[in-house]
Amino acid sequence: MSDDDLRKELFDLNREAFNLRIQKGIGQLSRPSQVSAVRRDIARVKTILSERERT
């Protein structure tokens, strides 16, 4: 994926994490493990972007 694609993916993941936090707050979250999975995906994308910036 290109850097632009990764930044778009990061934006989408952050939006999804926000929506999951809202669902958790009002008690509608059906799969609590989904929150940590999205957080891990965000970390992966950030790691790839920072590695590319270093080179």
A tleap script that builds the chain and sets N, CA, C and O, in Angstrom:
source leaprc.protein.ff14SB
mol = sequence {
  NMET SER ASP ASP ASP LEU ARG LYS GLU LEU
  PHE ASP LEU ASN ARG GLU ALA PHE ASN LEU
  ARG ILE GLN LYS GLY ILE GLY GLN LEU SER
  ARG PRO SER GLN VAL SER ALA VAL ARG ARG
  ASP ILE ALA ARG VAL LYS THR ILE LEU SER
  GLU ARG GLU ARG CTHR
}
set mol.1.N position { 0.839 -1.187 0.000 }
set mol.1.CA position { 0.000 0.000 0.000 }
set mol.1.C position { 0.881 1.247 0.000 }
set mol.1.O position { 1.979 1.251 0.558 }
set mol.2.N position { 0.393 2.269 -0.617 }
set mol.2.CA position { 1.136 3.525 -0.630 }
set mol.2.C position { 0.922 4.264 0.693 }
set mol.2.O position { 0.079 3.885 1.505 }
set mol.3.N position { 1.693 5.307 0.883 }
set mol.3.CA position { 1.570 6.103 2.106 }
set mol.3.C position { 0.184 6.733 2.219 }
set mol.3.O position { -0.399 6.789 3.302 }
set mol.4.N position { -0.329 7.201 1.096 }
set mol.4.CA position { -1.663 7.811 1.112 }
set mol.4.C position { -2.733 6.789 1.489 }
set mol.4.O position { -3.658 7.095 2.241 }
set mol.5.N position { -2.601 5.583 0.964 }
set mol.5.CA position { -3.554 4.524 1.311 }
set mol.5.C position { -3.476 4.192 2.797 }
set mol.5.O position { -4.500 3.969 3.443 }
set mol.6.N position { -2.264 4.159 3.335 }
set mol.6.CA position { -2.094 3.859 4.752 }
set mol.6.C position { -2.679 4.968 5.624 }
set mol.6.O position { -3.282 4.692 6.661 }
set mol.7.N position { -2.502 6.214 5.209 }
set mol.7.CA position { -3.074 7.320 5.981 }
set mol.7.C position { -4.596 7.273 5.959 }
set mol.7.O position { -5.242 7.564 6.965 }
set mol.8.N position { -5.172 6.908 4.815 }
set mol.8.CA position { -6.625 6.771 4.733 }
set mol.8.C position { -7.093 5.620 5.617 }
set mol.8.O position { -8.104 5.734 6.309 }
set mol.9.N position { -6.359 4.517 5.590 }
set mol.9.CA position { -6.692 3.374 6.437 }
set mol.9.C position { -6.609 3.756 7.919 }
set mol.9.O position { -7.450 3.345 8.718 }
set mol.10.N position { -5.597 4.539 8.278 }
set mol.10.CA position { -5.450 4.995 9.655 }
set mol.10.C position { -6.632 5.877 10.065 }
set mol.10.O position { -7.148 5.750 11.175 }
set mol.11.N position { -7.051 6.754 9.181 }
set mol.11.CA position { -8.205 7.609 9.456 }
set mol.11.C position { -9.458 6.756 9.681 }
set mol.11.O position { -10.215 6.989 10.623 }
set mol.12.N position { -9.665 5.771 8.811 }
set mol.12.CA position { -10.833 4.892 8.935 }
set mol.12.C position { -10.793 4.076 10.227 }
set mol.12.O position { -11.818 3.887 10.883 }
set mol.13.N position { -9.610 3.597 10.584 }
set mol.13.CA position { -9.480 2.819 11.820 }
set mol.13.C position { -9.730 3.689 13.048 }
set mol.13.O position { -10.355 3.241 14.009 }
set mol.14.N position { -9.247 4.924 13.019 }
set mol.14.CA position { -9.500 5.832 14.145 }
set mol.14.C position { -10.986 6.130 14.284 }
set mol.14.O position { -11.505 6.223 15.396 }
set mol.15.N position { -11.660 6.280 13.165 }
set mol.15.CA position { -13.105 6.513 13.201 }
set mol.15.C position { -13.828 5.288 13.770 }
set mol.15.O position { -14.756 5.419 14.567 }
set mol.16.N position { -13.389 4.100 13.349 }
set mol.16.CA position { -14.004 2.878 13.869 }
set mol.16.C position { -13.748 2.727 15.367 }
set mol.16.O position { -14.640 2.320 16.110 }
set mol.17.N position { -12.531 3.054 15.815 }
set mol.17.CA position { -12.220 2.977 17.240 }
set mol.17.C position { -13.099 3.936 18.035 }
set mol.17.O position { -13.565 3.599 19.123 }
set mol.18.N position { -13.323 5.113 17.501 }
set mol.18.CA position { -14.199 6.083 18.157 }
set mol.18.C position { -15.613 5.524 18.289 }
set mol.18.O position { -16.217 5.591 19.359 }
set mol.19.N position { -16.133 4.975 17.201 }
set mol.19.CA position { -17.481 4.416 17.224 }
set mol.19.C position { -17.590 3.254 18.215 }
set mol.19.O position { -18.612 3.096 18.884 }
set mol.20.N position { -16.537 2.447 18.304 }
set mol.20.CA position { -16.549 1.337 19.259 }
set mol.20.C position { -16.528 1.843 20.697 }
set mol.20.O position { -17.184 1.271 21.567 }
set mol.21.N position { -15.769 2.924 20.951 }
set mol.21.CA position { -15.752 3.503 22.297 }
set mol.21.C position { -17.123 4.035 22.686 }
set mol.21.O position { -17.555 3.896 23.831 }
set mol.22.N position { -17.804 4.647 21.717 }
set mol.22.CA position { -19.152 5.152 21.979 }
set mol.22.C position { -20.089 3.988 22.292 }
set mol.22.O position { -20.861 4.053 23.249 }
set mol.23.N position { -20.026 2.931 21.495 }
set mol.23.CA position { -20.866 1.758 21.730 }
set mol.23.C position { -20.587 1.140 23.095 }
set mol.23.O position { -21.503 0.712 23.796 }
set mol.24.N position { -19.316 1.101 23.457 }
set mol.24.CA position { -18.951 0.551 24.760 }
set mol.24.C position { -19.530 1.404 25.879 }
set mol.24.O position { -19.989 0.879 26.894 }
set mol.25.N position { -19.509 2.701 25.694 }
set mol.25.CA position { -20.017 3.613 26.710 }
set mol.25.C position { -21.505 3.492 26.949 }
set mol.25.O position { -21.968 3.668 28.076 }
set mol.26.N position { -22.263 3.193 25.904 }
set mol.26.CA position { -23.705 3.079 26.067 }
set mol.26.C position { -24.167 1.630 26.191 }
set mol.26.O position { -25.365 1.354 26.243 }
set mol.27.N position { -23.203 0.707 26.239 }
set mol.27.CA position { -23.530 -0.692 26.502 }
set mol.27.C position { -24.039 -1.471 25.310 }
set mol.27.O position { -24.721 -2.479 25.495 }
set mol.28.N position { -23.739 -1.052 24.107 }
set mol.28.CA position { -24.202 -1.755 22.920 }
set mol.28.C position { -23.113 -2.573 22.248 }
set mol.28.O position { -23.359 -3.150 21.189 }
set mol.29.N position { -21.945 -2.643 22.810 }
set mol.29.CA position { -20.830 -3.346 22.181 }
set mol.29.C position { -21.054 -4.849 22.271 }
set mol.29.O position { -21.156 -5.408 23.363 }
set mol.30.N position { -21.130 -5.498 21.108 }
set mol.30.CA position { -21.430 -6.929 21.101 }
set mol.30.C position { -20.162 -7.774 21.237 }
set mol.30.O position { -20.202 -8.855 21.824 }
set mol.31.N position { -19.037 -7.293 20.700 }
set mol.31.CA position { -17.781 -8.047 20.777 }
set mol.31.C position { -16.689 -7.157 21.366 }
set mol.31.O position { -16.057 -6.392 20.638 }
set mol.32.N position { -16.461 -7.248 22.672 }
set mol.32.CA position { -15.455 -6.386 23.310 }
set mol.32.C position { -14.039 -6.580 22.760 }
set mol.32.O position { -13.226 -5.658 22.823 }
set mol.33.N position { -13.739 -7.749 22.230 }
set mol.33.CA position { -12.398 -7.989 21.693 }
set mol.33.C position { -12.137 -7.177 20.434 }
set mol.33.O position { -10.985 -7.011 20.032 }
set mol.34.N position { -13.182 -6.674 19.814 }
set mol.34.CA position { -13.039 -5.884 18.604 }
set mol.34.C position { -12.297 -4.580 18.884 }
set mol.34.O position { -11.584 -4.078 18.016 }
set mol.35.N position { -12.457 -4.028 20.081 }
set mol.35.CA position { -11.783 -2.774 20.441 }
set mol.35.C position { -10.271 -2.972 20.407 }
set mol.35.O position { -9.552 -2.162 19.823 }
set mol.36.N position { -9.791 -4.032 21.023 }
set mol.36.CA position { -8.347 -4.257 21.052 }
set mol.36.C position { -7.812 -4.628 19.670 }
set mol.36.O position { -6.671 -4.298 19.344 }
set mol.37.N position { -8.607 -5.299 18.868 }
set mol.37.CA position { -8.167 -5.643 17.513 }
set mol.37.C position { -7.976 -4.384 16.670 }
set mol.37.O position { -7.011 -4.284 15.912 }
set mol.38.N position { -8.884 -3.434 16.799 }
set mol.38.CA position { -8.769 -2.180 16.046 }
set mol.38.C position { -7.571 -1.387 16.543 }
set mol.38.O position { -6.851 -0.778 15.751 }
set mol.39.N position { -7.358 -1.395 17.850 }
set mol.39.CA position { -6.198 -0.677 18.393 }
set mol.39.C position { -4.891 -1.275 17.872 }
set mol.39.O position { -3.950 -0.542 17.570 }
set mol.40.N position { -4.832 -2.600 17.767 }
set mol.40.CA position { -3.638 -3.255 17.224 }
set mol.40.C position { -3.427 -2.899 15.755 }
set mol.40.O position { -2.297 -2.678 15.321 }
set mol.41.N position { -4.514 -2.846 14.997 }
set mol.41.CA position { -4.405 -2.466 13.589 }
set mol.41.C position { -3.900 -1.039 13.442 }
set mol.41.O position { -3.090 -0.753 12.560 }
set mol.42.N position { -4.375 -0.139 14.304 }
set mol.42.CA position { -3.902 1.244 14.284 }
set mol.42.C position { -2.400 1.281 14.563 }
set mol.42.O position { -1.663 2.006 13.893 }
set mol.43.N position { -1.951 0.516 15.533 }
set mol.43.CA position { -0.529 0.478 15.869 }
set mol.43.C position { 0.295 -0.062 14.707 }
set mol.43.O position { 1.393 0.429 14.444 }
set mol.44.N position { -0.223 -1.061 14.015 }
set mol.44.CA position { 0.498 -1.621 12.864 }
set mol.44.C position { 0.677 -0.578 11.764 }
set mol.44.O position { 1.769 -0.425 11.217 }
set mol.45.N position { -0.389 0.129 11.449 }
set mol.45.CA position { -0.320 1.134 10.391 }
set mol.45.C position { 0.634 2.257 10.792 }
set mol.45.O position { 1.429 2.714 9.971 }
set mol.46.N position { 0.561 2.702 12.041 }
set mol.46.CA position { 1.465 3.757 12.501 }
set mol.46.C position { 2.915 3.302 12.452 }
set mol.46.O position { 3.799 4.089 12.113 }
set mol.47.N position { 3.169 2.049 12.783 }
set mol.47.CA position { 4.525 1.520 12.743 }
set mol.47.C position { 5.060 1.521 11.321 }
set mol.47.O position { 6.198 1.925 11.081 }
set mol.48.N position { 4.249 1.074 10.385 }
set mol.48.CA position { 4.681 1.046 8.980 }
set mol.48.C position { 4.981 2.453 8.483 }
set mol.48.O position { 5.991 2.677 7.816 }
set mol.49.N position { 4.103 3.404 8.807 }
set mol.49.CA position { 4.323 4.785 8.368 }
set mol.49.C position { 5.598 5.371 8.972 }
set mol.49.O position { 6.351 6.057 8.282 }
set mol.50.N position { 5.839 5.109 10.240 }
set mol.50.CA position { 7.038 5.674 10.871 }
set mol.50.C position { 8.302 5.012 10.342 }
set mol.50.O position { 9.335 5.671 10.230 }
set mol.51.N position { 8.245 3.726 10.016 }
set mol.51.CA position { 9.404 3.059 9.428 }
set mol.51.C position { 9.728 3.642 8.045 }
set mol.51.O position { 10.895 3.813 7.691 }
set mol.52.N position { 8.700 3.938 7.288 }
set mol.52.CA position { 8.922 4.509 5.967 }
set mol.52.C position { 9.491 5.918 6.054 }
set mol.52.O position { 10.264 6.326 5.188 }
set mol.53.N position { 9.117 6.666 7.089 }
set mol.53.CA position { 9.632 8.028 7.237 }
set mol.53.C position { 11.110 8.016 7.604 }
set mol.53.O position { 11.842 8.937 7.244 }
set mol.54.N position { 11.548 7.003 8.303 }
set mol.54.CA position { 12.949 6.923 8.733 }
set mol.54.C position { 13.896 6.638 7.580 }
set mol.54.O position { 15.069 7.008 7.638 }
set mol.55.N position { 13.409 5.989 6.541 }
set mol.55.CA position { 14.300 5.623 5.441 }
set mol.55.C position { 14.344 6.664 4.356 }
set mol.55.O position { 15.054 6.492 3.364 }
savepdb mol mol.pdb
quit
